[in-house]
Amino acid sequence: MTEGRVNQNRILRPMRISP
């Protein structure tokens, strides 16, 4: 996964992205 893609996803739905 690319950092840019993850960054955008985190802003769009931080709930879905779990570190």
C-alpha positions as CSV (number, residue, x, y, z in Angstrom):
1,M,0.0,0.0,0.0
2,T,1.2,3.5,-0.8
3,E,1.5,6.1,2.0
4,G,-0.4,8.6,-0.1
5,R,-3.3,6.2,-0.6
6,V,-3.4,5.4,3.1
7,N,-3.2,9.1,4.1
8,Q,-6.3,9.9,1.9
9,N,-8.2,6.9,3.3
10,R,-7.4,8.0,6.9
11,I,-8.9,11.4,6.2
12,L,-11.9,10.0,4.4
13,R,-12.6,7.3,6.9
14,P,-10.2,7.0,9.8
15,M,-12.4,4.5,11.5
16,R,-11.8,2.0,8.7
17,I,-8.0,2.4,8.9
18,S,-6.6,0.8,12.0
19,P,-2.9,1.2,12.8
